[in-house]
Amino acid sequence: MAESDWILRAKKGDEEAFAFLVNKYNYLIKSTIAFYMNKRMVEDVSQEIWVQIYKKLWQLEDPQKFVPWVRKLTYYHCVNIRKKTNTINKFELTLSAESWVHLSESLSGENFTVHDWMIKKEAKREFKRLLTTLPGNYEMMIRLRYLHELSYGEIHELTNLPLSTIKWRIFQGKKLLKAVLLKSLKRKGVY
């Protein structure tokens, strides 16, 4: 049976066909979620997305566009979760004293870049944790650009956002991230 036939059967409420889709595309959804969310949230979010797919499958007009439709649904679901949790998640930095000094020296220079800071393994781990404190989609854009090393074009393909919006959010996200880092350093008495 062709894949489009499975999708059409699932649209009509066939549970066996929907189970086939879950088995075939669950990895795709989980890997897409992992781009946007913490790994500990992947399982729960994937279940929520499958529920959404089940409820909204009737909206899919062309079965050939199932994969892009699922990716877009996954992206927007992750965005909504990030919006809900951004105000709740506040993490305290726990870098060693040496790392704080190194980070402070890096930030005090005029040529500070996020990439320079991410090179150190411990700093990279803290970078990931700090990202969750950024408002809106800034965290997602920086995660895609710097942690997953996607080009602006690849981010555009995943999110369907204009390139200018993507570049602006990454630029603003880096500024916000730097401000959060400096504030934390000052609070720790390192900077």
C-alpha positions as CSV (number, residue, x, y, z in Angstrom):
1,M,0.0,0.0,0.0
2,A,1.3,3.5,-0.9
3,E,2.1,5.9,1.8
4,S,-0.6,8.4,0.6
5,D,-3.1,5.6,1.0
6,W,-2.2,5.2,4.7
7,I,-2.6,8.9,5.2
8,L,-6.0,8.9,3.5
9,R,-7.1,6.0,5.6
10,A,-5.9,7.7,8.8
11,K,-7.8,10.8,7.7
12,K,-11.0,8.7,7.7
13,G,-10.3,7.5,11.2
14,D,-8.6,4.2,10.5
15,E,-6.6,3.5,13.7
16,E,-4.4,0.9,12.1
17,A,-3.3,3.4,9.4
18,F,-2.7,6.1,12.1
19,A,-0.6,3.6,14.0
20,F,1.4,2.9,10.8
21,L,2.1,6.7,10.5
22,V,3.2,6.9,14.2
23,N,5.6,4.0,13.7
24,K,7.0,5.5,10.5
25,Y,7.3,9.1,11.5
26,N,7.8,9.1,15.3
27,Y,11.6,9.3,14.8
28,L,11.2,12.4,12.5
29,I,9.0,14.1,15.0
30,K,11.3,13.4,18.0
31,S,14.4,14.5,16.1
32,T,12.6,17.7,15.1
33,I,11.5,18.4,18.7
34,A,15.1,17.8,19.8
35,F,16.1,20.8,17.6
36,Y,13.9,23.1,19.6
37,M,13.5,21.6,23.1
38,N,15.4,20.1,25.9
39,K,16.0,16.4,25.4
40,R,14.0,15.5,28.6
41,M,10.9,17.0,27.0
42,V,11.0,15.1,23.7
43,E,8.9,12.2,24.7
44,D,6.1,14.2,26.2
45,V,6.0,16.8,23.5
46,S,6.0,14.1,20.8
47,Q,2.9,12.6,22.4
48,E,1.2,16.0,22.4
49,I,2.1,16.5,18.7
50,W,0.7,13.1,17.8
51,V,-2.6,14.1,19.5
52,Q,-2.6,17.3,17.5
53,I,-1.9,15.4,14.3
54,Y,-4.8,13.1,15.0
55,K,-7.1,16.0,15.6
56,K,-5.9,18.1,12.7
57,L,-5.3,15.4,10.0
58,W,-8.5,16.3,8.3
59,Q,-7.0,19.7,7.4
60,L,-4.3,18.1,5.3
61,E,-5.4,18.4,1.7
62,D,-2.5,16.8,-0.1
63,P,-1.1,13.5,1.4
64,Q,2.2,14.2,-0.4
65,K,2.7,17.2,1.9
66,F,2.4,15.2,5.1
67,V,6.0,15.5,6.1
68,P,6.3,19.3,5.7
69,W,2.9,19.7,7.4
70,V,4.1,17.6,10.4
71,R,7.4,19.5,10.6
72,K,5.5,22.8,10.6
73,L,3.0,21.6,13.2
74,T,5.9,20.4,15.4
75,Y,7.7,23.7,15.0
76,Y,4.7,25.8,16.1
77,H,3.9,23.5,18.9
78,C,7.4,23.8,20.3
79,V,7.2,27.6,19.9
80,N,4.0,27.7,21.9
81,I,5.6,25.5,24.6
82,R,8.6,27.8,24.7
83,K,6.4,30.9,25.1
84,K,4.6,29.2,28.1
85,T,7.7,28.1,29.8
86,N,10.0,31.0,29.1
87,T,8.7,33.1,32.0
88,I,8.9,30.1,34.4
89,N,12.4,28.8,33.6
90,K,15.1,30.7,35.5
91,F,18.4,28.9,35.9
92,E,21.3,29.8,38.2
93,L,24.7,29.5,36.6
94,T,27.0,27.0,38.2
95,L,30.4,27.5,36.5
96,S,33.6,26.9,38.3
97,A,35.6,29.9,39.4
98,E,38.1,29.5,36.6
99,S,35.4,29.3,34.0
100,W,33.8,32.4,35.4
101,V,37.1,34.3,35.1
102,H,37.6,33.0,31.5
103,L,34.0,33.9,30.6
104,S,34.5,37.4,32.2
105,E,37.6,38.0,30.2
106,S,35.9,36.9,27.0
107,L,32.9,39.1,27.6
108,S,34.9,42.2,28.5
109,G,36.5,42.3,25.1
110,E,35.0,44.3,22.2
111,N,35.2,41.2,19.9
112,F,33.1,38.9,22.1
113,T,31.2,36.3,20.0
114,V,28.9,33.6,21.1
115,H,30.9,31.1,19.1
116,D,34.1,31.9,21.0
117,W,32.4,31.3,24.3
118,M,30.8,28.0,23.2
119,I,34.1,26.4,22.4
120,K,34.7,25.3,26.1
121,K,32.7,22.2,27.0
122,E,31.5,23.5,30.4
123,A,30.6,26.9,29.0
124,K,28.7,25.2,26.2
125,R,26.6,23.2,28.7
126,E,25.8,26.4,30.6
127,F,25.1,28.1,27.3
128,K,22.4,25.6,26.6
129,R,20.9,26.1,30.0
130,L,21.0,29.9,29.7
131,L,19.3,29.8,26.3
132,T,16.0,28.7,28.0
133,T,15.8,32.1,29.8
134,L,15.6,34.1,26.6
135,P,12.1,35.4,25.7
136,G,10.2,34.4,22.6
137,N,11.8,32.6,19.7
138,Y,15.3,33.9,20.4
139,E,16.3,30.7,22.1
140,M,15.2,28.6,19.2
141,M,16.9,30.7,16.6
142,I,20.3,30.7,18.5
143,R,20.0,26.9,19.1
144,L,19.4,26.2,15.5
145,R,22.2,28.6,14.3
146,Y,24.9,27.9,16.8
147,L,24.3,24.5,18.4
148,H,22.9,22.7,15.3
149,E,25.0,24.8,13.0
150,L,22.3,25.4,10.5
151,S,22.6,28.1,7.8
152,Y,20.1,30.9,7.6
153,G,18.6,29.1,4.6
154,E,18.1,25.9,6.5
155,I,16.5,27.7,9.4
156,H,14.2,29.4,6.9
157,E,13.2,26.0,5.4
158,L,12.4,24.7,8.9
159,T,10.5,27.7,10.2
160,N,9.1,29.4,7.1
161,L,10.1,32.7,8.6
162,P,11.6,35.4,6.3
163,L,15.4,35.5,6.3
164,S,15.4,39.1,7.7
165,T,13.3,38.0,10.7
166,I,15.7,35.1,11.3
167,K,18.8,37.3,11.2
168,W,17.2,39.9,13.4
169,R,16.1,37.4,16.0
170,I,19.6,35.8,16.1
171,F,21.2,39.3,16.4
172,Q,18.7,40.3,19.2
173,G,19.1,36.9,20.9
174,K,22.8,37.3,21.1
175,K,22.5,40.8,22.6
176,L,20.0,39.4,25.2
177,L,22.2,36.4,25.9
178,K,25.2,38.7,26.5
179,A,23.1,40.9,28.9
180,V,22.0,37.8,30.8
181,L,25.6,36.6,31.1
182,L,26.9,39.9,32.2
183,K,24.2,40.2,34.8
184,S,24.9,36.7,36.1
185,L,28.7,37.4,36.2
186,K,28.1,40.7,38.2
187,R,25.8,38.9,40.6
188,K,28.5,36.2,41.1
189,G,31.1,39.0,41.7
190,V,33.3,37.9,38.8
191,Y,32.7,40.8,36.4
